[in-house]
Amino acid sequence: MKKKLTLVVDDEVIERAKRHARAKNITLSELVEQYLVEETRSEGWNPPKGTVLSRLTGAVQQDTSQKSDDERLYQALRDKYA
């Protein structure tokens, strides 16, 4: 759900931000939202309870090994067909 947010920003900053948003083919609101998403990413986010996303969160573990794609493929095929 989106909500309205009122900000007080210097005129020059607003003009630069508008030009920047135009150059990226997005609205100023989208630009601000992208910035806020990036700035708050480290605080973590949990999807709303009961949603599909909340049930899937954590279902897939990230591969943190230093193996190459070929090595991982070989291992997966060996595990499947061995």
Secondary structure, 3 states (H helix, E strand, C coil): CCCCCCCCCCHHHHHHHHHHHHHCCCCHHHHHHHHHHHHHHHHCCCCCCCCHHHHHCCCCCCCCCCCCHHHHHHHHHHHHHC
